[in-house]
Amino acid sequence: MPECLENVSSDDPTPNLEQARRTALMAHSIVIMLKEMGLPDEKDDTLSIVCTDLGDIWGMQEEYVTRLQSMLRGERDWSLLADALIDISSIVEHMAWHATSVRESILELAEYCYSQSESK
């Protein structure tokens, strides 16, 4: 389960807003960097995919590490281990989805960056 949802339960539906903010700030940082470097507006659709997917992957890697460490330090119980593995599997699947989603857009932006590098 993503960290932003870790404290969501039927009796407390409050998401982890701090993690959501950190993920959004990372995505925003990517946008700012590329826009400050002069990325043209016609690349905004590609940029939105890249910053969203990379921001989410960044946020999920934090959650992945936390869950993995928790599993290794946790109680030695088969049922709890199964739950932890399912949680980790969900994170890995989510990361894989974003990795597939972002691949083409990353290459498009990289090609643009190389073209800008060669023109100077």
C-alpha positions as a Markdown table, in Angstrom:
| # | Residue | x | y | z |
|---|---|---|---|---|
| 1 | Met | 0.0 | 0.0 | 0.0 |
| 2 | Pro | 1.4 | 3.4 | -0.9 |
| 3 | Glu | 2.7 | 5.4 | 2.1 |
| 4 | Cys | 0.1 | 8.1 | 1.5 |
| 5 | Leu | -2.6 | 5.5 | 2.3 |
| 6 | Glu | -0.8 | 3.7 | 5.1 |
| 7 | Asn | -2.9 | 5.2 | 7.9 |
| 8 | Val | -6.2 | 5.0 | 6.1 |
| 9 | Ser | -8.6 | 2.6 | 7.8 |
| 10 | Ser | -12.3 | 2.3 | 8.1 |
| 11 | Asp | -12.3 | 4.3 | 11.3 |
| 12 | Asp | -9.7 | 6.8 | 10.2 |
| 13 | Pro | -9.9 | 7.8 | 6.5 |
| 14 | Thr | -7.0 | 10.3 | 6.8 |
| 15 | Pro | -4.3 | 9.8 | 4.1 |
| 16 | Asn | -0.6 | 10.5 | 4.7 |
| 17 | Leu | -0.7 | 14.0 | 3.3 |
| 18 | Glu | 3.0 | 14.6 | 4.1 |
| 19 | Gln | 4.1 | 11.8 | 1.8 |
| 20 | Ala | 1.7 | 13.0 | -0.9 |
| 21 | Arg | 3.2 | 16.5 | -0.6 |
| 22 | Arg | 6.7 | 15.2 | -0.9 |
| 23 | Thr | 5.8 | 13.2 | -4.0 |
| 24 | Ala | 4.1 | 16.3 | -5.5 |
| 25 | Leu | 7.1 | 18.5 | -4.7 |
| 26 | Met | 9.4 | 16.1 | -6.5 |
| 27 | Ala | 7.2 | 16.1 | -9.6 |
| 28 | His | 7.0 | 19.9 | -9.4 |
| 29 | Ser | 10.8 | 20.1 | -9.1 |
| 30 | Ile | 11.2 | 18.2 | -12.3 |
| 31 | Val | 8.8 | 20.6 | -14.1 |
| 32 | Ile | 10.6 | 23.7 | -12.7 |
| 33 | Met | 14.0 | 22.4 | -13.7 |
| 34 | Leu | 13.0 | 21.7 | -17.3 |
| 35 | Lys | 11.0 | 24.9 | -17.7 |
| 36 | Glu | 13.9 | 26.9 | -16.3 |
| 37 | Met | 16.1 | 25.3 | -18.9 |
| 38 | Gly | 13.8 | 26.4 | -21.6 |
| 39 | Leu | 11.7 | 23.4 | -22.4 |
| 40 | Pro | 9.1 | 24.7 | -24.9 |
| 41 | Asp | 5.3 | 24.7 | -24.1 |
| 42 | Glu | 4.7 | 22.1 | -26.9 |
| 43 | Lys | 6.5 | 19.6 | -24.7 |
| 44 | Asp | 4.1 | 20.2 | -21.8 |
| 45 | Asp | 2.1 | 17.0 | -22.4 |
| 46 | Thr | 5.3 | 14.9 | -22.4 |
| 47 | Leu | 6.6 | 16.8 | -19.4 |
| 48 | Ser | 3.4 | 16.1 | -17.4 |
| 49 | Ile | 3.7 | 12.4 | -18.0 |
| 50 | Val | 7.4 | 12.4 | -17.0 |
| 51 | Cys | 7.0 | 14.5 | -13.9 |
| 52 | Thr | 4.0 | 12.6 | -12.7 |
| 53 | Asp | 5.4 | 9.1 | -13.3 |
| 54 | Leu | 8.9 | 9.9 | -11.9 |
| 55 | Gly | 7.5 | 11.7 | -8.9 |
| 56 | Asp | 5.3 | 8.7 | -8.1 |
| 57 | Ile | 8.2 | 6.2 | -8.6 |
| 58 | Trp | 10.3 | 8.3 | -6.3 |
| 59 | Gly | 7.5 | 8.3 | -3.7 |
| 60 | Met | 6.9 | 4.6 | -4.0 |
| 61 | Gln | 10.6 | 3.7 | -3.7 |
| 62 | Glu | 10.5 | 5.3 | -0.2 |
| 63 | Glu | 7.5 | 3.2 | 0.7 |
| 64 | Tyr | 9.1 | 0.1 | -0.8 |
| 65 | Val | 12.2 | 0.5 | 1.4 |
| 66 | Thr | 10.1 | 1.2 | 4.5 |
| 67 | Arg | 7.9 | -1.9 | 3.8 |
| 68 | Leu | 10.9 | -4.1 | 3.1 |
| 69 | Gln | 12.8 | -3.0 | 6.2 |
| 70 | Ser | 9.6 | -3.5 | 8.3 |
| 71 | Met | 9.1 | -7.0 | 6.9 |
| 72 | Leu | 12.7 | -7.9 | 7.8 |
| 73 | Arg | 12.5 | -6.5 | 11.3 |
| 74 | Gly | 8.9 | -7.8 | 11.9 |
| 75 | Glu | 7.6 | -10.6 | 13.9 |
| 76 | Arg | 8.3 | -14.1 | 12.4 |
| 77 | Asp | 4.8 | -15.1 | 11.5 |
| 78 | Trp | 3.8 | -16.7 | 8.2 |
| 79 | Ser | 0.5 | -14.8 | 7.9 |
| 80 | Leu | 2.2 | -11.4 | 8.6 |
| 81 | Leu | 4.9 | -12.3 | 6.1 |
| 82 | Ala | 2.3 | -13.1 | 3.5 |
| 83 | Asp | 0.6 | -9.7 | 4.1 |
| 84 | Ala | 3.9 | -7.9 | 3.9 |
| 85 | Leu | 4.8 | -9.6 | 0.6 |
| 86 | Ile | 1.4 | -8.7 | -0.9 |
| 87 | Asp | 2.0 | -5.1 | 0.1 |
| 88 | Ile | 5.4 | -5.1 | -1.4 |
| 89 | Ser | 4.0 | -6.8 | -4.6 |
| 90 | Ser | 1.5 | -4.0 | -4.9 |
| 91 | Ile | 4.1 | -1.4 | -4.7 |
| 92 | Val | 6.3 | -3.2 | -7.2 |
| 93 | Glu | 3.4 | -3.5 | -9.6 |
| 94 | His | 2.6 | 0.2 | -9.2 |
| 95 | Met | 6.2 | 1.1 | -9.9 |
| 96 | Ala | 6.3 | -1.2 | -12.9 |
| 97 | Trp | 3.1 | 0.5 | -14.3 |
| 98 | His | 4.7 | 3.9 | -14.0 |
| 99 | Ala | 8.0 | 2.7 | -15.4 |
| 100 | Thr | 6.2 | 1.4 | -18.5 |
| 101 | Ser | 4.1 | 4.6 | -18.8 |
| 102 | Val | 7.1 | 6.9 | -18.6 |
| 103 | Arg | 9.5 | 5.1 | -20.9 |
| 104 | Glu | 8.5 | 6.7 | -24.2 |
| 105 | Ser | 8.1 | 10.2 | -22.7 |
| 106 | Ile | 11.6 | 10.0 | -21.1 |
| 107 | Leu | 13.1 | 9.1 | -24.4 |
| 108 | Glu | 11.3 | 11.9 | -26.2 |
| 109 | Leu | 12.6 | 14.4 | -23.6 |
| 110 | Ala | 16.1 | 12.9 | -23.8 |
| 111 | Glu | 16.1 | 13.3 | -27.6 |
| 112 | Tyr | 15.0 | 16.9 | -27.2 |
| 113 | Cys | 17.8 | 17.5 | -24.6 |
| 114 | Tyr | 20.4 | 16.0 | -26.9 |
| 115 | Ser | 19.2 | 18.2 | -29.8 |
| 116 | Gln | 19.5 | 21.3 | -27.6 |
| 117 | Ser | 23.0 | 20.2 | -26.5 |
| 118 | Glu | 24.1 | 19.7 | -30.1 |
| 119 | Ser | 22.8 | 23.1 | -31.2 |
| 120 | Lys | 25.0 | 25.0 | -28.7 |
